[in-house]
């Protein structure tokens, strides 16, 4: 019996099992029965398939300036960021990681405190991440290369920019956008200010204050 109405799909497997059959096979069957059923199949597949993560292969170059992910119609989280940026002096390089819960997406840059572009470069990126060419400079930022979980064991290594003969200490901050999913992300995560000297040595703002006070105390004693 030739059944022409869409009610034939009542006998089809439940939508949850469509993934096992394969989208191509379903669409072919729909085209054989009735062209209108193609729309029905697309609707059922869209309803049952897990939503794809936005930009799973990393931040686009267009995000380098604002550091805002291009997640259409999704705003950043307004509450406290559960992550923090930690730095460690490796002389001359700086090791950077995020403390806090697991995260899947990241865009990480070093900038001068009032700067609008990235400075320095990132060494070979750790697993599940990659460097990108922001502001037309190779390896000037680092981002995720997939949506695998990253943690505080994911460590990034930053190399200060080349210095001149008459250079002075430079204040640097690290900025990050961190995403736990397409719909949950935080902007403007900022590290403590650090100071990178001509040799690439690193000192935090609080550490600089301690040293300065020690020097003053030493001069007073003298």
SULZIQUI-V575546 format. One record per pair of residues at least 24 apart in sequence whose ideal C-beta (glycine too) atoms are under 8 Angstrom apart, sorted by sequence separation. I is the first residue (numbers start at 1). J is the second residue. D is the distance in Angstrom with one decimal. If there is no record, write none. Layout:
[[I:J:D] [I:J:D]]
//
This chain:
[[171:195:5.7] [172:196:5.5] [8:33:6.3] [109:134:6.8] [129:154:6.9] [170:195:6.9] [18:44:6.4] [128:154:7.2] [169:195:4.7] [170:196:5.2] [18:45:6.0] [127:154:7.5] [129:156:7.3] [169:196:6.8] [170:197:8.0] [6:34:7.0] [9:37:6.9] [126:154:5.2] [169:197:4.8] [15:44:4.7] [19:48:7.2] [126:155:6.0] [169:198:7.5] [4:34:6.9] [6:36:7.0] [15:45:7.9] [18:48:6.1] [19:49:7.0] [93:123:7.0] [126:156:6.5] [168:198:7.5] [6:37:6.1] [9:40:6.6] [109:140:7.1] [125:156:7.0] [167:198:4.5] [15:47:6.5] [16:48:6.0] [109:141:4.7] [15:48:4.5] [108:141:6.5] [124:157:7.8] [6:40:6.6] [107:141:6.4] [108:142:4.8] [122:156:6.1] [123:157:4.2] [169:203:8.0] [171:205:7.9] [107:142:7.7] [108:143:7.3] [122:157:6.7] [123:158:7.7] [163:198:4.9] [69:105:7.1] [106:142:7.3] [107:143:5.0] [122:158:5.7] [123:159:6.1] [160:196:4.6] [106:143:6.1] [121:158:7.5] [122:159:7.1] [163:200:7.7] [69:107:7.5] [105:143:7.6] [106:144:5.4] [120:158:5.5] [121:159:4.9] [105:144:4.8] [120:159:5.6] [67:107:5.5] [104:144:6.6] [120:160:5.1] [121:161:7.8] [160:200:4.9] [119:160:7.9] [120:161:4.9] [67:109:7.0] [105:147:7.0] [119:161:5.2] [64:107:7.8] [104:147:4.6] [63:107:6.1] [104:148:7.1] [106:150:6.7] [64:109:7.5] [104:149:6.4] [59:105:7.5] [103:149:7.4] [104:150:6.9] [102:149:4.2] [103:150:5.4] [59:107:4.2] [102:150:6.7] [103:151:7.8] [108:156:6.2] [110:158:5.4] [102:151:5.4] [55:105:7.4] [53:104:7.4] [65:116:6.7] [53:105:8.0] [65:117:7.6] [98:150:7.6] [100:152:7.5] [120:172:7.6] [98:151:8.0] [99:152:5.3] [119:172:6.8] [64:118:7.0] [98:152:6.4] [97:152:5.3] [97:153:7.6] [98:154:7.4] [97:154:6.4] [97:155:4.8] [112:170:6.8] [113:171:5.3] [96:155:7.2] [97:156:6.8] [112:171:6.5] [113:172:7.7] [95:155:5.7] [96:156:4.6] [112:172:6.4] [113:173:5.4] [95:156:7.3] [96:157:7.4] [111:172:7.1] [112:173:7.7] [95:157:5.6] [96:158:5.8] [110:172:5.4] [111:173:6.0] [94:157:7.3] [95:158:7.8] [110:173:7.3] [111:174:7.9] [93:157:5.4] [94:158:4.6] [110:174:5.3] [111:175:6.0] [93:158:6.4] [109:174:7.2] [110:175:7.8] [86:152:7.8] [93:159:5.3] [94:160:7.3] [108:174:6.6] [109:175:5.3] [90:157:7.2] [92:159:7.5] [93:160:7.4] [108:175:7.4] [109:176:7.7] [64:132:7.7] [92:160:6.2] [108:176:4.8] [107:176:6.7] [64:134:3.6] [65:135:7.9] [106:176:6.1] [107:177:4.5] [61:132:6.6] [64:135:6.0] [106:177:6.9] [58:130:6.1] [61:133:6.9] [105:177:7.7] [106:178:5.6] [59:132:7.1] [61:134:6.5] [105:178:7.2] [106:179:7.2] [58:132:6.6] [105:179:3.3] [103:178:5.0] [104:179:5.9] [105:180:8.0] [64:140:8.0] [103:179:6.4] [104:180:6.2] [64:141:6.1] [103:180:5.6] [104:181:6.7] [96:174:5.8] [98:176:7.0] [102:180:7.4] [101:180:7.2] [98:178:6.6] [105:185:6.8] [113:193:6.2] [59:141:7.7] [59:143:4.3] [58:143:4.0] [59:144:7.7] [58:144:5.5] [57:144:7.9] [58:145:5.7] [87:174:6.8] [56:144:7.9] [57:145:6.3] [57:146:7.0] [85:174:5.0] [56:146:6.2] [56:147:4.8] [85:176:6.0] [98:189:7.9] [83:176:7.6] [53:147:5.0] [83:178:5.2] [96:191:7.6] [81:178:7.1] [94:194:7.1] [94:196:7.4] [83:186:7.0] [85:189:6.1] [87:191:5.9] [81:186:4.4] [84:189:7.5] [85:190:7.1] [86:191:7.7] [87:192:7.3] [83:189:6.0] [85:191:3.8] [77:184:6.3] [85:192:8.0] [87:194:5.8] [92:199:6.1] [93:200:6.8] [67:175:6.3] [69:177:6.2] [74:182:6.8] [77:185:6.7] [81:189:5.4] [91:199:7.6] [92:200:2.2] [94:202:5.6] [67:176:7.8] [68:177:7.0] [74:183:5.5] [76:185:5.7] [77:186:5.1] [91:200:6.5] [92:201:6.8] [67:177:4.7] [69:179:6.5] [76:186:5.9] [91:201:5.8] [71:182:5.8] [74:185:7.8] [76:187:4.5] [91:202:7.3] [71:183:7.5] [89:201:6.9] [89:202:3.9] [63:177:7.6] [71:185:7.1] [89:203:7.7] [87:202:7.1] [69:185:5.9] [87:204:7.4] [59:177:7.4] [68:187:6.2] [67:187:6.5] [67:188:7.5] [53:181:7.0] [54:182:4.4] [53:182:5.2] [51:182:7.0]]
//
